[in-house]
Amino acid sequence: MIVRRLLSALTNVGSRQTTARALAVICVVGYLVTLGTMAASGAGLRRWFFALLVWAVVVYIPLRIVLEAIYSLAPALRTKLIAQTVTRSDRYASRGTIELVVDGLIADTVLMPRIATPAQHGKVRDGAVAILMRIREDGNAVVARAAQRCLAVVERGVTQNASWSAAQAAHNIQARWATVRALAALAGMTRVLIAAFEDRSGHKFLAGPVDGARAIAYLEACLDFCDQLALEVDVAPWTEPALHLDVAPALRDRIWEAWKIYAETPSPALEARQAMVEVVLT
């Protein structure tokens, strides 16, 4: 199971690039060690080209071919692991199973806008995993509270950005891309948290006057609206009714600031992610 999980992780572009770089580094180091051994044994460096040929043709190229073959098999393997994990009663007990559950929830429930890059997709996944890892067995109410707080922050963000965009000229479109991408990632993560609560508890999400269906519709409308905010000059007004969630404005602002720092920090952004999780859960 562990080997299969490691292989399935190669569906991630970042993991593929890291693995390919690691293989290249290992081969280069091996080649240098070979040269050092040849020099120390008195053979000199007269056969440096032969050693290079061995490491390149006999070692690197075959292993790279194997990696490429694994890349093609990894998506199907990960899909199978996700299907097996979602039926387990302990699926929220460890990082490995939580990551698989989150991947399945993202595939089933989240459609990110065109403006989102792979970095934002990664923030959705890593943020949701970090929050669910921190919660573990603390109870379904904690998951619901985290989702409610994030939903309130999304409402704040989309309302403020819609007002800001309406007042700006066309040449300022690029200036808001980072903020819109952060908002889209937060909306995606919030959708995952709602789905995780319903999966864990077996009950529909409810946050004060907002039920699960309305919360999901609001988030989907927000994700659709993000493309308008980022890509269109004349942005239509945001017309979704207010949610009236019971979340203090000061707390919403703190969560947004922590999330924006995390969203704009290149991965893995461990400190920024930890700070975000602390603000959301405390």
Backbone torsions as a table, in degrees:
resi	resn	phi	psi	omega
1	MET	NA	-42.1	-178.9
2	ILE	-64.0	-44.4	179.6
3	VAL	-62.8	-43.6	179.6
4	ARG	-62.7	-38.0	179.6
5	ARG	-67.6	-40.2	178.0
6	LEU	-64.3	-42.5	178.9
7	LEU	-65.0	-39.5	-178.8
8	SER	-67.9	-23.6	178.9
9	ALA	-65.7	-15.5	-179.5
10	LEU	-74.5	2.4	171.8
11	THR	-70.1	-22.1	179.7
12	ASN	-77.1	131.6	-178.5
13	VAL	-60.3	-41.2	179.1
14	GLY	-62.2	-40.1	178.8
15	SER	-65.9	-38.5	177.7
16	ARG	-61.9	-47.2	-178.9
17	GLN	-64.3	-40.4	179.3
18	THR	-64.3	-42.6	179.4
19	THR	-64.9	-42.5	179.2
20	ALA	-64.2	-41.9	178.4
21	ARG	-65.3	-40.3	179.8
22	ALA	-62.7	-41.7	177.7
23	LEU	-61.8	-43.5	179.0
24	ALA	-62.5	-43.0	-179.8
25	VAL	-64.1	-42.8	179.7
26	ILE	-60.4	-42.4	-179.7
27	CYS	-67.7	-40.0	177.8
28	VAL	-63.9	-45.7	178.7
29	VAL	-62.4	-42.7	177.7
30	GLY	-60.0	-40.7	178.4
31	TYR	-63.8	-43.6	179.3
32	LEU	-65.3	-38.9	177.0
33	VAL	-64.3	-39.4	177.7
34	THR	-61.4	-44.5	177.9
35	LEU	-61.7	-41.3	178.6
36	GLY	-63.8	-40.0	178.5
37	THR	-65.9	-40.7	178.4
38	MET	-62.9	-42.9	179.8
39	ALA	-66.6	-40.6	-178.2
40	ALA	-69.2	-28.6	-178.6
41	SER	-83.6	-3.6	179.1
42	GLY	91.2	-0.7	-179.7
43	ALA	-76.2	-16.2	-179.7
44	GLY	74.1	-168.4	-177.3
45	LEU	-110.6	23.3	-177.3
46	ARG	-66.9	-24.8	-178.3
47	ARG	-105.8	30.3	-179.0
48	TRP	-60.2	-36.8	-178.8
49	PHE	-68.7	-37.5	177.7
50	PHE	-63.0	-42.9	178.1
51	ALA	-63.2	-41.2	178.2
52	LEU	-62.5	-40.8	-179.9
53	LEU	-63.3	-41.4	179.3
54	VAL	-61.8	-49.3	-178.0
55	TRP	-66.2	-34.5	-177.7
56	ALA	-79.0	-48.7	-171.7
57	VAL	-87.6	-38.8	-174.9
58	VAL	-87.9	-31.5	-175.0
59	VAL	-105.8	-63.2	-170.9
60	TYR	-64.3	-52.2	-174.6
61	ILE	-62.0	-47.3	178.0
62	PRO	-61.3	-41.7	179.6
63	LEU	-66.5	-36.2	177.6
64	ARG	-65.8	-36.7	176.4
65	ILE	-64.2	-40.7	177.8
66	VAL	-62.8	-42.7	178.8
67	LEU	-61.3	-43.2	179.4
68	GLU	-62.5	-37.6	177.2
69	ALA	-65.1	-40.1	178.2
70	ILE	-64.6	-39.0	178.3
71	TYR	-55.6	-39.9	-178.5
72	SER	-71.5	-27.6	-179.2
73	LEU	-89.4	-22.0	-172.3
74	ALA	-59.6	-44.9	-178.9
75	PRO	-57.9	-45.1	179.7
76	ALA	-65.1	-38.3	179.5
77	LEU	-65.8	-41.3	179.7
78	ARG	-68.0	-38.1	177.1
79	THR	-60.6	-40.3	178.8
80	LYS	-67.0	-40.6	178.4
81	LEU	-64.3	-39.6	178.1
82	ILE	-62.3	-45.5	179.8
83	ALA	-60.8	-36.0	178.8
84	GLN	-73.3	-34.6	-174.8
85	THR	-73.7	-37.3	-173.5
86	VAL	-66.3	-13.6	178.5
87	THR	-94.8	-4.3	-177.3
88	ARG	-83.7	140.6	178.8
89	SER	-73.5	-21.3	-178.9
90	ASP	-102.7	28.2	-173.5
91	ARG	-69.5	-14.2	177.5
92	TYR	-107.1	20.9	-174.4
93	ALA	-98.3	-16.3	-177.0
94	SER	-142.2	159.6	-178.7
95	ARG	-60.7	-44.0	-177.5
96	GLY	-58.3	-46.4	-178.8
97	THR	-73.0	-35.6	177.6
98	ILE	-62.5	-42.0	178.7
99	GLU	-60.9	-41.2	178.7
100	LEU	-67.1	-41.3	178.2
101	VAL	-62.3	-45.4	-179.3
102	VAL	-63.0	-41.5	177.1
103	ASP	-58.8	-42.2	178.6
104	GLY	-66.1	-40.3	179.4
105	LEU	-66.4	-39.4	178.2
106	ILE	-63.0	-45.1	-179.5
107	ALA	-62.5	-34.0	-175.1
108	ASP	-86.9	-28.0	-167.5
109	THR	-123.5	-17.2	-171.5
110	VAL	-113.8	125.2	172.1
111	LEU	-120.2	101.9	-175.6
112	MET	-73.7	151.2	179.6
113	PRO	-71.3	167.0	-178.4
114	ARG	-62.9	-30.8	-177.3
115	ILE	-68.3	-20.2	-177.8
116	ALA	-72.5	137.8	177.5
117	THR	-102.5	172.3	175.2
118	PRO	-55.0	-27.9	178.3
119	ALA	-62.6	-42.3	178.9
120	GLN	-69.1	-36.8	174.7
121	HIS	-59.0	-40.9	178.4
122	GLY	-65.9	-36.9	179.2
123	LYS	-65.8	-38.8	177.0
124	VAL	-58.5	-51.3	-176.6
125	ARG	-65.0	-52.4	-175.3
126	ASP	-66.3	-37.2	178.3
127	GLY	-65.2	-45.2	179.2
128	ALA	-64.2	-42.5	179.5
129	VAL	-62.6	-43.2	-178.7
130	ALA	-62.5	-42.1	179.7
131	ILE	-67.4	-45.2	180.0
132	LEU	-67.8	-32.5	175.2
133	MET	-65.5	-40.9	179.8
134	ARG	-67.3	-36.1	-178.0
135	ILE	-74.5	-46.9	-178.1
136	ARG	47.2	-110.5	-175.4
137	GLU	-101.2	20.9	-177.7
138	ASP	-69.3	-17.0	178.1
139	GLY	121.2	152.9	-178.5
140	ASN	-67.3	-27.2	-179.8
141	ALA	-62.4	-33.5	179.8
142	VAL	-68.6	-38.4	176.9
143	VAL	-64.0	-44.6	179.7
144	ALA	-62.7	-40.2	179.5
145	ARG	-65.7	-41.1	177.5
146	ALA	-62.5	-43.0	178.9
147	ALA	-63.9	-40.8	179.6
148	GLN	-63.3	-43.3	179.8
149	ARG	-64.1	-43.8	179.6
150	CYS	-65.3	-36.8	177.9
151	LEU	-63.6	-40.1	177.5
152	ALA	-64.2	-37.3	178.5
153	VAL	-68.5	-39.5	176.2
154	VAL	-60.3	-44.3	178.9
155	GLU	-59.9	-44.6	177.8
156	ARG	-59.8	-45.7	-175.6
157	GLY	-66.2	-46.2	-176.5
158	VAL	-69.3	-35.5	179.1
159	THR	-67.4	-46.2	-179.6
160	GLN	-66.4	-41.5	-179.1
161	ASN	-68.7	-34.7	177.5
162	ALA	-64.6	-42.2	178.6
163	SER	-66.4	-41.8	-180.0
164	TRP	-64.7	-44.1	-176.8
165	SER	-64.8	-37.9	-177.9
166	ALA	-64.7	-24.0	-176.6
167	ALA	-95.9	-2.6	-174.2
168	GLN	-101.3	155.0	178.1
169	ALA	-83.0	170.0	-175.7
170	ALA	-61.8	-34.1	-176.1
171	HIS	-71.5	-4.5	179.5
172	ASN	-98.3	8.8	-176.7
173	ILE	-59.9	-47.2	-176.8
174	GLN	-65.5	-25.2	-177.8
175	ALA	-65.1	-22.2	-176.9
176	ARG	-103.3	2.7	-177.5
177	TRP	-59.9	-45.2	-177.6
178	ALA	-61.2	-42.1	-179.6
179	THR	-67.1	-41.4	-179.4
180	VAL	-66.7	-39.3	177.9
181	ARG	-65.1	-40.0	176.8
182	ALA	-63.3	-40.3	178.5
183	LEU	-64.0	-42.8	179.4
184	ALA	-62.5	-41.9	179.0
185	ALA	-64.2	-40.6	178.7
186	LEU	-65.4	-41.0	177.5
187	ALA	-62.9	-40.7	177.3
188	GLY	-63.3	-43.7	179.3
189	MET	-64.9	-39.6	178.8
190	THR	-61.4	-40.6	177.1
191	ARG	-61.5	-38.7	178.3
192	VAL	-66.4	-41.6	-179.7
193	LEU	-63.5	-39.8	176.8
194	ILE	-63.3	-44.8	178.8
195	ALA	-63.8	-37.4	178.8
196	ALA	-66.4	-40.3	177.1
197	PHE	-60.8	-47.5	-178.8
198	GLU	-65.5	-34.0	178.0
199	ASP	-70.0	-41.7	-178.8
200	ARG	-69.9	-45.9	-170.2
201	SER	-89.4	-26.6	-173.9
202	GLY	78.4	10.3	-180.0
203	HIS	-119.9	159.2	176.5
204	LYS	-74.3	145.3	178.7
205	PHE	-68.0	141.1	178.2
206	LEU	-147.4	125.4	178.6
207	ALA	-130.0	91.4	-177.9
208	GLY	62.0	-123.1	-179.1
209	PRO	-80.1	-2.9	-174.4
210	VAL	-103.9	119.0	176.0
211	ASP	-90.0	176.4	-175.1
212	GLY	-61.8	-41.4	-177.6
213	ALA	-63.1	-41.8	-179.8
214	ARG	-69.9	-39.8	178.9
215	ALA	-62.1	-43.7	-179.4
216	ILE	-65.8	-42.4	178.8
217	ALA	-62.6	-38.5	179.4
218	TYR	-64.6	-44.7	-179.5
219	LEU	-65.9	-40.6	178.5
220	GLU	-65.2	-38.5	176.1
221	ALA	-64.7	-38.2	178.1
222	CYS	-64.0	-44.5	179.6
223	LEU	-63.0	-39.3	176.0
224	ASP	-65.9	-38.8	-177.1
225	PHE	-69.3	-25.6	-178.2
226	CYS	-61.1	-36.8	177.4
227	ASP	-65.3	-38.4	176.7
228	GLN	-63.7	-43.8	-180.0
229	LEU	-60.4	-37.8	-172.7
230	ALA	-90.7	-31.7	-167.9
231	LEU	-111.5	-15.8	-176.3
232	GLU	-108.3	142.9	179.3
233	VAL	-74.2	-50.8	180.0
234	ASP	-97.8	97.5	-175.8
235	VAL	-85.2	128.9	175.9
236	ALA	-66.4	149.9	-178.9
237	PRO	-66.4	151.6	175.9
238	TRP	-79.9	118.3	-171.4
239	THR	-114.4	3.5	179.9
240	GLU	-65.8	137.4	179.0
241	PRO	-63.1	149.0	178.8
242	ALA	-63.8	148.7	-177.4
243	LEU	-89.3	-25.9	179.3
244	HIS	56.9	50.4	179.0
245	LEU	-81.2	147.3	-177.8
246	ASP	-86.6	71.8	177.7
247	VAL	-130.7	126.8	-176.5
248	ALA	-60.4	136.8	179.0
249	PRO	-56.0	-38.3	-180.0
250	ALA	-63.7	-39.5	178.5
251	LEU	-67.7	-40.6	176.7
252	ARG	-58.5	-42.6	-179.2
253	ASP	-65.9	-39.5	179.4
254	ARG	-65.9	-41.9	179.3
255	ILE	-64.1	-42.3	-179.5
256	TRP	-63.3	-44.3	-180.0
257	GLU	-63.2	-43.4	178.7
258	ALA	-64.9	-40.7	179.3
259	TRP	-66.2	-42.4	-177.4
260	LYS	-63.4	-40.2	176.6
261	ILE	-62.5	-44.3	179.0
262	TYR	-63.9	-44.0	-177.2
263	ALA	-65.2	-30.5	-176.6
264	GLU	-94.2	-4.9	178.9
265	THR	-91.6	126.6	179.9
266	PRO	-57.6	144.4	179.4
267	SER	-62.4	148.4	10.9
268	PRO	-84.0	-14.4	175.1
269	ALA	49.1	49.7	-172.9
270	LEU	-63.3	-45.0	-178.1
271	GLU	-67.5	-42.9	179.5
272	ALA	-64.8	-38.3	179.2
273	ARG	-67.4	-42.0	178.7
274	GLN	-63.1	-40.4	178.8
275	ALA	-64.7	-39.9	177.8
276	MET	-62.5	-45.6	-179.5
277	VAL	-61.6	-41.4	179.9
278	GLU	-60.8	-44.1	-177.9
279	VAL	-67.8	-39.9	-178.2
280	VAL	-66.0	-37.6	-171.6
281	LEU	-96.7	-12.7	-176.9
282	THR	-108.2	NA	NA
